[in-house]
Amino acid sequence: MKTIEDGQLVLIIWRGRRYLKRIALDQSFHGKGGMLRYSELVGKPYGIRINEYDIFEPTIEDIVMYGLKRETQIVFPKESFYIAFRLSLKKGSRVLEVGTGSGANTFILSHAVGPEGRVVSYEQEERHFRNAKRNIERFCEWDNVELHNEEFTGYNGEEFDAAFIDVREPWAILDKVRDAVKRSAPIGMILPTANQVSDVLKTLEENGYGDTEVLEILMRKYKTVSERVRPTDRMIAHTGYLVFTRKLDITSPSSGA
Ligand SMILES: C[S@@+](CC[C@H](N)C(=O)[O-])C[C@H]1O[C@@H](n2cnc3c(N)ncnc32)[C@H](O)[C@@H]1O
């Protein structure tokens, strides 16, 4: 049975409000449900109720939503988990990311490729790079993320299995991203406006890409009262459009290449 120890993360829920905290023996949590000494939790299992607080082991989603410090718009879990799936990431994959931002999507990519995988991520703004680095150091389970504080202008190392772009003008760097990935590799993008989608499609139509798809993910949550099951009154109506494409060489390579 896994028990709560000094330095570990806990998710504290009080009447639906969630707090992600790291246990420090000499500190306490002060919330509307009263004070909770972290030393009281040490040695106890996760999944317990103490006073008015429910204590859980944080999920990956909890860490993204309540742990990472946000200094930019982030890719939310409803998209990032699907992105990792669509990029076909698995243990040992190598993935390129342009636009680290706060590192929320980087965190999911890191988790998807596992300890033998590699995430190489570019962020041009120093303050965002610093914040993302801190988030990655605090929360990533494995040392598999390589952060670059520079504008992405291309990559000369080993080709990537997949790539993801979250920048305002992806069409400006698409050819460089395409050069950095293996033939047939999936390339994903997230874009907040339809105008951007239209602009990126113009680039994708030129050549060198195939199997292009545009989609969005809507998530409607439900109230959990058994006698009155119905959607919650409010929902997040829009986060971004997802564009997926794949590297395609129109001139066929000689057989075996
Ligand atoms: C919306 S944020 C990315 C958020 C990130 N995906 C997350 O989940 O936290 C976009 C970031 O891309 C960075 N950026 C824009 N163009 C870039 C480029 N050409 N090279 C590297 N970083 C770039 C911006 O500075 C900004 O921090």
The ligand as a Tripos MOL2 file, in Angstrom:
@<TRIPOS>MOLECULE
LIG
   27    29     1     0     0
SMALL
NO_CHARGES

@<TRIPOS>ATOM
      1 C1          0.4310   29.2290  -26.2930 C.3       1 LIG1
      2 S1          2.0740   29.1100  -25.7430 S.3       1 LIG1
      3 C2          2.3570   27.3670  -25.6610 C.3       1 LIG1
      4 C3          1.6700   26.7180  -24.4960 C.3       1 LIG1
      5 C4          2.0880   25.2910  -24.2540 C.3       1 LIG1
      6 N1          1.7310   24.4200  -25.3470 N.3       1 LIG1
      7 C5          1.5350   24.7270  -22.9360 C.2       1 LIG1
      8 O1          0.7290   23.7720  -22.9750 O.co2     1 LIG1
      9 O2          1.9080   25.2180  -21.8690 O.co2     1 LIG1
     10 C6          2.9950   29.5240  -27.1920 C.3       1 LIG1
     11 C7          4.4810   29.7400  -26.9140 C.3       1 LIG1
     12 O3          5.2120   29.6250  -28.1240 O.3       1 LIG1
     13 C8          6.3320   30.4750  -28.0450 C.3       1 LIG1
     14 N2          6.8020   30.6520  -29.4380 N.ar      1 LIG1
     15 C9          6.1590   31.2980  -30.4510 C.ar      1 LIG1
     16 N3          6.8460   31.1820  -31.6040 N.ar      1 LIG1
     17 C10         7.9600   30.4430  -31.3250 C.ar      1 LIG1
     18 C11         9.0600   29.9720  -32.1120 C.ar      1 LIG1
     19 N4          9.1350   30.2350  -33.4260 N.pl3     1 LIG1
     20 N5         10.0360   29.2460  -31.5010 N.ar      1 LIG1
     21 C12         9.9500   28.9640  -30.1630 C.ar      1 LIG1
     22 N6          8.9270   29.3900  -29.3780 N.ar      1 LIG1
     23 C13         7.9360   30.1000  -29.9410 C.ar      1 LIG1
     24 C14         5.7750   31.7170  -27.3620 C.3       1 LIG1
     25 O4          6.7900   32.4870  -26.7550 O.3       1 LIG1
     26 C15         4.8030   31.1150  -26.3510 C.3       1 LIG1
     27 O5          5.3820   30.9760  -25.0790 O.3       1 LIG1
@<TRIPOS>BOND
     1     1     2 1
     2     2     3 1
     3     2    10 1
     4     3     4 1
     5     4     5 1
     6     5     6 1
     7     5     7 1
     8     7     8 2
     9     7     9 1
    10    10    11 1
    11    11    12 1
    12    11    26 1
    13    12    13 1
    14    13    14 1
    15    13    24 1
    16    14    15 ar
    17    14    23 ar
    18    15    16 ar
    19    16    17 ar
    20    17    18 ar
    21    17    23 ar
    22    18    19 1
    23    18    20 ar
    24    20    21 ar
    25    21    22 ar
    26    22    23 ar
    27    24    25 1
    28    24    26 1
    29    26    27 1
@<TRIPOS>SUBSTRUCTURE
     1 LIG1         1 GROUP 0 **** ****
